Amino acid sequence: MRRKIKEFRAICEEARVCTICPDLADKTAVLSELNGSLSPKVFFVGEAPGRAGADRTRRPFTGDKSGENLQILLDSIGLSRDDVFFTSAVMCSPRSATDANRKPTRAEVRNCSSYLRRLIELLDPPVVATLGAVGLDALKLIEPHAFTLKEHAGSIQHWNGRVLVPLYHPSPLVIASQRGLDVQLATFRTLKVVLDN
Ligand code: SF4
């Protein structure tokens, strides 16, 4: 465990000073022991730190509505934040010209995939759960897959020697416009089935 903590901190420090993405050079990666357990039951991959949420609190999925929605989903299956690790396709917060949240570009996701790959290798989680299409697609850069959110949300898959459960992103926009909380609660029940077996 000491070796794991040391290697994890080395990755965090690399990410902290990383300026590979030109448009994110003034942002700091959200990656530290606040991201969760270093021996997680589930390794969650979201999209990117949000302006009002993780980029401000430095703890993924806290401080904003997405975090509140995710907490409801975690509570619904009795999964504690202490037992999981949260990160995202990109670890710095992408912003538009008006300083609003924006989707990360393909280049930004590609740049950050080396951190994602190293974290998965180091923490070696039995289960990876993606939150949204950007997180699911980011895994393709580590090991190719053909899963899509449209066809595979809430299903049990195998990827990179692990169980993969693609889930929807719990953002208020997604919940209001596409995948309501009831649908998301149903997909989280798949995760519970995986964890109970
Ligand atoms: S998003 Fe990732 S690759 Fe890009 S600057 Fe931040 S830490 Fe570096």
Boltz pocket constraint, residues with backbone or C-beta under 6 A from the ligand:
constraints:
  - pocket:
      binder: B
      contacts: [[A, 15], [A, 16], [A, 18], [A, 19], [A, 20], [A, 21], [A, 24], [A, 25], [A, 27], [A, 29], [A, 90], [A, 91], [A, 92], [A, 108], [A, 111], [A, 112], [A, 113], [A, 115]]
      max_distance: 6.0
